[in-house]
Amino acid sequence: MKKATSLFLQTLIIILLSINLAAAQDEPETEFDAPYLIIAADSLFKDRDYEKAREWYMQAAEKAKANGMKSELTEANAMIARTYLVQGYVDEGMEYLKKTLETATPDDPLGWSRYLSVRGRFEWNNGTLDKATETFKEMFYYAQEHELWDRAVDAAHMVAITSDLPGQVEWGHKGIEVAEKHEVTSWLGPLWNNLGATYEDLEQYPEALQAYKKAREYHYKYGSERNKLIADWAVGHAYREVDSMEQAQNILQPLVEWSRELDDKEFLGWTYWELGRIEFWNRNYMKAAELIREARDNLKEAGIERWNPEKYKEIVAFLERAKIRADEERERKGE
């Protein structure tokens, strides 16, 4: 049975490759073979550098095909498909998912689990949530059987997204249990984050706040600067949901500058949105309108009209409401 590369070895490879990642901005390093290129590409993917990750996955696929490495070819093609999917190029991604099927087999744990992971995400993207949920459950039990704990946790995390609300809570806790037991620490922040979002959907806001606090604890231990920013934002957002406006504002206000430092238009927009909602709640309507306008503009620049058009409409409608109240406030003040 093909075994996964050890966590220590993966870490060492990433450290060694980081030198080359910094030096080779135009082309992947050709001196490495397919398994190492895949690990480097995975690191780029986690950093959201999807274009560069795809270049490295393509290089890995070429080397794997030339050397008869079916498992690595399956993994590389699956992830090429996923890079296209995450950027909204569904048709291009589907072509590579079809290529993955040419080599994917349940006898190959690494290749098959990667294939299931990407297939489920395409099903999720297509809105076939029942199929996606079944695929991710299959992946979870398969990855458990083959002791691929990181992928088992990924699968549980995805079931907690695609299933109904009770299932989301169940699988959120299931993923946390596996992650804690097998020390898959990098997943604990996202898992608690998603559980918090599920509690929000259930309108269980105090439970959501506690889940977001747990998420922040793990993001501060193991996450990137962006992870920490998002974790703080979620806690501030949750405090607003339980009407603790002063605590919410104290957490959210510093995130404006932090988002700018990270050049993160999306969370700069979300931070302005929360702060605007707080000012509206406090009846400071002119300030609220100003902040919500900033939210709209930054989120629009981040592409919200493409990836969440309904939320964008909500923000635009709320801005109009705030502007009406702001005009009334100006009249009262004689401005």
N, C-alpha and C positions, 0 to 999 in steps of 0.2 A: 504493500500500500504506500502511495506517495505521501510523505509527511510534510507538514508545513514547515517553512523555515523558522528557526527559533526566534523568539522576540529579541534576544541579545544580538543574534547575528543580523537581524533586520535593522536594528538600531545602529550597529556598527557600519553596515552597508550605507545607510542613509547619511551617516556622518562623513564617510569617505566620499560618497557621491556629491555631497553638498559643495565640496570644493569645485567639482566639475560642473555642477549646476550653475554656480556663480560665473564660471569662466565660459561656459558654452551656452550663450543666450540664443544663438541662431540654430544650432544643430545639436541633436543628442550625441553623447560620446559613443563612438563606435567600438571602443576597446572592451566594453562590458558585454556579457552575454544576456540572453533574454530574461532569466530570473532576476538579475540585478537591475536591469532596465525597468522591469515591472515595479519593483520596489521603489525605485526613484520616481517613476511616473505616479505611483500611488501617493507619494509624498507631495508632489506637485498638485495632484487632484485635491488632496485635503486642504491645500493652501489656496484652492479655488483658481489656480492658474490652468484653466481647462485647455487652452490652445497649446501651451507648452506640454502639458501632460499628454495630450493626444499625439504630439510628435514623438514622444518617447514610447508610448504604447505602440505606435505604428512601427517604430524601429524594432521594438521587442517582437512584434508579430513577424516582421521580415526575418529576423534572426531565428525565431522559433520555427518558422516554416522551412527555412534553409537547413536547419539541423534536425528536423523531424521531431520537434518537441511539441507534441499535441496539447499537453496540459497548458503550457505557457502560451501557445497560440490561441487556445480557448479563452484564457484569462485576458490576453491582450485585446482580442477582438471584442470581447464582452465590454471591456472598459472603453474602447474606442466608441462603441455604441452609446455608452453612458455619457461620455463627454459631449457627444452630439445632442443627446436627449436633454441634458441639463442646460444647454444653450438654446434649446427650442428648435433644433433641427431634427425633427422626429423622423422624417423619411430617410435622411442620411443615416441616422442611428439604426433604423430598422434594417437597413441593408447589412450593417455589420452584425446585428443580432442574428440575422439569417446565416451569415458566415460562421458565427459561433456554433450554430447547430450542426455544422459539418464535422466538428471535432468533439463537441461536448458529449460526455458519457458519464453515467452514474458511477462507473468504476474509477473515476478520477476525482477525488474529493475537492481539490483546489479548483479545478476547472469547472466542475459541475456546480459547486456552491456559488461560484462567481456568476455563472450563467443564470442560475435561479435568481440571484440578487438583481441582476439587470433586467431579466424578463419580468419580474414582479414590478419593477419600477416603470417599465413600459405599460404594463396593464393598469397600474395606478394612474399614470398620465392619461391613458385612454378613458378613464372613468369606469373601468370594469373592476370595481372594488372587491367584489366577491372573489373573482379570479385572482386578483392580486393578493388578497388575504390568504387564500389557499396556497398560492405559490410561496409566500413568505413563511407560512406554517411548515410547508414541506422543507424549505430551506433550514428552518430552525431545528427540526428534528434530525435532519440529515447532518447538519453541522455539529450538533451534539453528539451524534453517533461517531463522528470522525474526530471529535475533540478539537474542532475549529471554533474556539470559544468566541473570538472576536466576531466571526461571521454569524454565530448563533445569536449573539447579542444584537447585531445589526438586523437580523431577521425579526427578532422579538420587537425591536424598535419600530420596524416597518409595519408589523401586524398592529402595533399600538397606534399607528396612523390610519391604516386602511379599514380596520374593523369598526363595528358599531361602538357606541360610547361605553357600555359595560365591558366589551372586549378590549377597548383601549386601556381602561384601568387595569384589567387583569393582566394584559400582556406588557403594560408598562412595568408593573411590579415583577412580572416574570423575568423581564430583561434585567432589571436592577438586581434581582436575586442571583442570576447567572453571572453578571458582571462583578458583583461583590465576591462571590464564591471563587471565581477563577481569576480575579484581579485584572479584569479588563477595565482599568481605571479611566481610560480616555472616553469611555461611553457613559460614565455615570452622570456627567453634567447634562448631555443631551437627553438622556432618559428621564431624569428628573424634570428637565425643561418641558418635555412633551407631556409628562404626567400633569404638570401644572396647567398646561394649555387644555388638557382634557377636563380637568376640574373646572376650569373657566367655562367650557362648553356646557358642563353640567350645572353651572351657576353656583358652584361650591367655592366661593371666593376665598374664604379663610384657608381651606385646604390647598387652593392654588398658590396662595402666598407662601405657605410652608414648603410646598414642593419647589417653588422658585428659589427659596432660600437655600434648600439643599443643593439645587443645581448650581447656584452661585458658589457655594462652598467647594464643589468639585471643579468648577471652571477656574477658580482662582488657584487651585492646586495643580491642575493638569492642562488648562486651556491656553489658547493664544490670547493676545491682547483683544482681538475682536470678540472672542468667546467671553472674556471678562466684561467687556462693554455691554454685550447683549444680556449677560446675566444680571448686571446692575439694572439695565433698562427693565427687564422682566420683573424684578423685585419692586422697582419704583412704580411700574404699571399696576402691579398687584396691590400695592398700598393705595393707589388711587381707587381701585375697584372696591376696596373695603372702606372708602371714605376717610382714609388717613392722609389728608392732603398735604399737611406740612411735612410728614415723613417722606411722602412721594416726591415732593418738590426738592427736598434736600438731597435725595439720591439722584434725581434726574437732571438737576441744573448743571452739575459738572460734566455731564455726558455731552453737552453741546460742544465744548472745547475738545473733549476727547474724540468725539466723532470727526471733528475737523482735522485733528492731528492724524487720524487714521485714514482721512479722505474717504469716509464712509457716508455717502449721500443718503443711503437708505436709512441707517439708524440715526443720522442727524435729523432726517424727516420724521421718523417715529418719535424721537425725543421731543421735537417741537410740537408734535401732535399731542403728546401727553401733557406737556406744559401748557399748551393752549386749552386743553380740556380742564385743567386745574384752574386756570385763570377764569374761564367761563363759569365754573362752579362757584368761584369766589366773587362773581359778578363784576370782574374787571374786563368788560367786554371789548374795549379798545385794544388792550394788551392781548386778549384772547384772539381777536381777529388777526393781529399782527403775527402772532406765533403760528396760528393755523395756516396763514398764507405761506409762511416759511416752510411749514410741513408739506403743504401741497407742492410747492415749487421743487423742494429737494426730492420728494418721492417721485415726482414726475420725471425729474432728471435721472433718477435711479431706475426708471422703467416700469413704475407701478401700473401704468395703463395697460401694459402688456401682460404682466404676471398676476395682477389682482385688480382688474377693472372695477369690480363691485365696491371694493374698499375705496378706490379712488373717487368713485361717485359719492360715497358716503362723506368723504373728507370735503369734497367740493360743496355738497349740500350743507354740511355743518359750517363751512366758511361763510356761506351766504347768510345763514342764520346768525352767526356771530357779527357779521357786518351790519345787519339790521339793528341788532342790539347796540353795537358800537355807535351807530348814528344817533340812536336814542340817547345814549350816554352823553355824547357831545352836545346834544340839544339841552339836556339837563344842566350841563356845566357851562352852557353859553358859549361854546367854542365855535 
